[in-house]
Structures are given as structure tokens and as C-alpha cells.
């Protein structure tokens, strides 16, 4: 029997990599996307097939984590074996500007989804396994290294909302016997990362600087340390969690941490640039409550799931730099040919 998976947030970085993984494993994949006036499916366009074509195994459905009724209808239509909740307002800095929206989508959105799955399972007797995407931001000010037993100390509305979503998942697992796993994923990056996240902001800007398209990049706290891995590795851990005999919670991380300055220096070295000449600190990019050091202990995921990261820090930086340098080359070619090139805003990081 072909397995069916339903993914919220399928158009995001993780959703795209997870879709590729599941399709490669023979799954039929369904994704929930929000209605917008412009197409926002660029991360999955390369794997999309017209549903009229034979062999198409990915289907997109309009829906929203703010709409519980819509989620129920999608579940009834898709009848998934696995649900991956990756949908969120996932930007920490933005969560300070939009705390209510963040809480509604990240915390209550997960609650709506869990209620929809619970109701659906009651009436159909189907066995559905659920993955809830947690975040290392939930640890916040807790001392590193952090593992599954480390108490949460969230330092942003986003992190607080993720903690609530985590405990909703734990509560539904314990109260109703549902198969729900929390994945506490530390920072994971790729060329598909959004351009307002600091790693991609750096590689995108440095590529443009190398090609003479801009002069400076404005950043915030360069001393913050993060455990950075490759998103393509991390989605495998999500899938592995739902293949176990019993549901549980797992930290997914590399076990090593680097500062934003380290990432900047590594990216600049790939392009033979001097960071001191191209970087300026802008106080607007500091958070109201900073998170100084996140570093995960992945022992449990390694021992029980057999998972380990494959792409090391240096290779990840090079992958992102190479990708964004090519984008800058294409942009310069268009500009030299007389085309107007729209600059992307760098609102936050």
C-alpha cells in the first residue's frame, strides 16, 4: 500500500526537502498551502507535476493553520498515514513585531491540527502518526549543551509559542494515546533558506558584494552562537521518528556550535572578502531578549534513530555561498544587459 503524507508548510525550506525525501521513498505527498495573489511555490516547483499527468504523486491543497474546519476537510480528503506539521510564522525577530499572529499560528495552529487529527481518527479508526516541528529557540537562556531533559527558557514570542505547541503534542500523546513525536531541531540551513534569516542574508549579500552589486551588509549580534546543520539531513530525522514503534521526543543537532561571526568569516573566506570592510552593525537587528548559545546534544537521535548529520559546517557554508554567488552572477548579467533588477529588502534577521 502506498503511504500518504500530509505536510503543512510544504512550500518552506524543510517542506521542500521533506517532500523530495518522501517521494523518493515512494510516498504520495499532499501539502497545505496558503492562498496568495502571487505564486509562492518556488521551492517545490522543480518537483511539481500537473495532476492530470500519470504518475503525479504530489498534490497541493489550500488551507491554513488558522482554520480548523479546513484542516478537518483536508484530512478527510487525503486520509494520510503521516502528518508533518512544519507550518509556522518561523522568524524570531518578526515574532516580537507580530506576537499575537505568531501565537495563533504556531501554538494554536498545532492545537487545531491535533484536534482535527484526533477527531478524524475517532470516526475513521485510522492510525495517523504526527510529527510536530519544535525549535532549539525553546531552550533560549538554558545553558548549553541542551538535550531532551533540559528545561525550556524561551526568549521570544516565537519560542514561547513553540513551547506551547510542544506541550500540546505531549499532552495529546499522553491523554489520547496518539502517535505524536516532537522534533526539537536546532538551526538548519541550506540554499533554500529564507533571505531574511541571518545565514542566508550573509551569503546572499556577500555574493552580491563580490559581483559589485552592493557595498555593505548590515548585521546585528555577531557573538550569538548556534548549532548549524544542513536542512536536507534534518528532514530524514523527522521521517525516522515516525517509523519507530513508540512515539517520543528527539533533539536533532550537530553537537557543535559557531558564532555568527564564524559563519560570516567562513563565507567571506570562500569569496576572498574582508568582513571588516563590508559589514556594519545595525542596532535594529538586535533582539529585545537575546539568545546567546544554542548547542544540541543529539545522543538520543543517534542511538535510537540511527541518525547523524552528514554535511559539516564548512561544507554547508560553501554550498550556500556557491549557490548565492551564482544568483549574483545572473543578477549582474541582467543588470549589464539593461534590465531593472529589483533589490530585496533586508528587514530583519
N, C-alpha and C positions, 0 to 999 in steps of 0.2 A: 504494500500500500504506500502510495506517495504521501510523504509528510507535508503538511501545510503549516506555514509560519505566518504570523501577523506581526508587523513591525510598525510601531509608532515612531515618528522621527526618521522615516526611511530616507528622506532627502538630505539628512545631515551626514557628516563625516563617517560616524560609526554605522549609520544605517546603510550607507553605500557599501562599505567593506563587508558588513554582515550579509547583505543581500548577495554579494559575489560569493561568499563562503557557502551560504545555504544552497544557492543554485548549483554550485559545483558539487554539492553533496546530494543533488537530485531532488531537492525540495521544490514545492510550489510556494512562491513567496507573494504575500499580499502586504501592501503598505498603505498607511494612512497619511494623506497629505492635506494641508490646509488650502482652502480656496484663496487665490490671489489673482490680481489683474494681470500679472506677469508670470511667466513660467519660472519656477524655482527648482527645477529638477535636474540641473546641470550635472550634479554628482552621479546621477544614475542614468543619464541619457544614453551612455555607451552600452548599457545592458538592457535597456527597454526594448521590447518588441511589440509591434501592433497586435492587440488581442485577436485580430482576425487571422493572423498568421498561425500556421500549425506549429506546435512546439513552444509557443509563448508560455512561460511559466512565472511571469511577474505581472501582478495586477495592482493598480493603484485605486484607492477609494478616498473620496472626500470625507473628512471627518476632523474632529478637534477634541482634545482632552478636556475642553470646557463644556462639552456636550455629551452627557452620559447616555441620553437616548440614542444618539447617533452611534455611539460605541456599541451599544447592545445590538443595533441593527446590523452593523458590520460583522460582529461576532456570529450572529445567526446566519448571515450570508456566507461567510468564509468557512466556518466550522474548523478553526485552527487546532492543531495539536500543540503548538508552542506559540506563546505571545512574548514579544520582546518590547518592553516599554523604554524606548530611547528618547521619546519626545520630551522637550523641556524648553523653558527660557533658560539657556545654559550659560549666560555671560554674567560673571560675578559682579563686575563694575555696574552693568546695566541693572542688576537686581537692587542696587541702592537707589536707583532712579525710578524703578518700577517694582516696588516690593509687593504690592497687592497682586498685580498681574503674575509675578513670579510665583507667589504662594498658591495662587489659583491653579496655575498650570502644572507646577512641579509637585506640590503636595496634594492638593485636592484632585488634580488630574489623575494621579496614581490611584487615589481612593475611588474615583468614579470608574476607572478601568477595572480595579479589583472587584467592585460591586457588580459590574457588568459580567465579568468572568464567573463570579460566584453564582449569580442568578442563572446564567446560561448553563452552567454545569449542573445545577439542580434540576432544571427542566429537561435537559437532554441526556444526563448521565454520562456526558463525555468527559474524558480526562484531559485537562488542559494544564500545561506547565508554563509558568510565568517567570520571566526574568525582569527584575527591576534594576535600572541603572542608577547606582549610587555614585558618590564622588568623594575623593580624598578631601575636598573642601569641608566635609562634615567634621573632620578632625580639628581643623582650624588651629587653635592655640595649643593643642595637645602636643607634648614633646615627642620628637621623632626618635627612633622609627616607630611607625604606627602599624598595628595589626588588628585582627578582628576583635580583640578584647580591649583595645584602647578606648577609653571614654571619649565621646564626641564633645567638642567645644567649638561649635560653628561661629564664624565671624562675619557672616553676610546674610542677607535675606535669602539668597540662593542656597547657601549651606544649611540654614535653618529649615528651609523647605525640603531639602533633600533628606535631612534627618527625619522629618515628619513622614516622608514617603517611605523611608527605610523601616520605621516602626509600624506604619500601616501594614507593610508587607509582612513583617514579623508577626503582628497581631493576627492577620488573616490566616497565616500559616498555622499558628498555634490554636486559634479559635475554631477554624473550619477544616483543618487538615488539608489545606490546599498546597499544591506543589509550587512554592514560590522561592526563588533564590534572589538574594541581594548581591550584586557585584559592586564592590567598593573600588572603583577604578581610579588609579592615580593618573596624573596628566598624560594624555596620549595624543600624539601629533602626527601630521602627515602633510603632503602637498594639498590635501583636501580640507585642511583646517580653515576655519573662517578667518578672514584677513584682519579682523579686529582683535583676535587673540594674539598675545604678545609674541609667541614664537613665529607665527606666520607673518605678523606685522613686520618683524625684523627681517625675515628672509625676503619678503616681497619688496620692502623698502631698499634693502641692500642691493638687490638685483637691479632696481631702477636707478640707484645711485651709480652703480658700475656702468650702466649704459648711458649715463648723463641725463637722465630724465628727472631727477630731483637731487637736492643737495644735502638734506638733513633728514634724520628720523627722530621723532620726539618720543621719549620713553619715560616711565615712572621709576618704581623701585627696582634698582638693578641688583640689590643684595638678596632678594627673596630667592629661596632655594626650592626646587621642585624635582620630583621623580618623573622624568620624561621617558616615555616609551613610544613605540610605533602602534598606531591605531589598528593596523591590519593584524598585528599579533594579538591585540586585546579582544577583538571580537571572537576569536577562537575560544578564549576563556569563557565568554558568555555562553556559547554553544555547549561547551563541555559541562557547564554547571547543570544544564537541563537534561543531560544524558546520564546523570548519576541516579543511583537507586533511591536516595533520600535528598530532600532539598536542604540547602544550607547557605551560609553567607561567606563570601571569599574576598580577600584583598587581592587586587591584581596590580602589580607594580614590578619595577625592575630591581628594586633594592638599592639603587644608587641615586644620589641627588646632585644637582648642579644649580648654580645661581643663574639668574637672568643674564648677568654679566658674562658668565661662562658660555652661555648659548650665543650671546652676541659676539664674543671673541672668536668662537669656533666658526660661526657663519662668516664673519669678516675675513678670517684667515683663508677660507675657501676662495674668496674673491680678491685677495691681496689688498684689502682695505684697512685703513687705520680707524678704529672705532672712535678714538679721541677727536678726530676731525669731522666726524659725520653725525655724532649723537649729541642731543641736547636733552636735559631733564626738564620735564614739564610737570609742575605740582598737580595739575588737574588729573594726572594719571595715577596718583596715589589713592589707595582705598581709604575710606573712613576708618576701617579696622583692618590692619594688615595681617596677613598670614605669613610668618617668617620661614617656616621649614616643614615641608612635607616629604616624607620618605617612607615607602611602604615595605613591610615585611611580607614577602609572597610565599612563605614556607608552606602554608596550608594549601594554597593553589598548586604549588609544585608537588607536594606529597600526595594529595588526594585526587587532583585532576590530571596530574602528569603534565602540567602546563609550565612553560618557561618562555620568556621573551627571546626573540631571535635577532632583532635588529638593535645593535648597540647605539649609544648616544651619538658617537661621531658619524656613523653611517646614516642615522636619522637626519642630522643636521645637513649633511651633504646631499641627501635625497631632496630635502626641501629647498636648499639653495639652488641646486641644478634645475629643478622644476621652475622656480621663480625667476631665475636668470633667463631661461628660455621665454617665459612670458614677457619679460622686459625687452628682449630682443625683438619679439613680434610687435610689441607696442612701439618700439623705436622705428621699425620698418614702416609701420603705418604712418607715424608722425613724419618721417622723412619723405614719404610719398604725398604729403599734404593733407592727410586725413586728420580731423579733430579727434583727439584722444581725451575721453572723459576721465578725470582723476577721481580715484576712490577716496572718500572721506575717511579719516582716521579718528573716529570719535572717542574711542576708549580702548583699553587693553585689559 
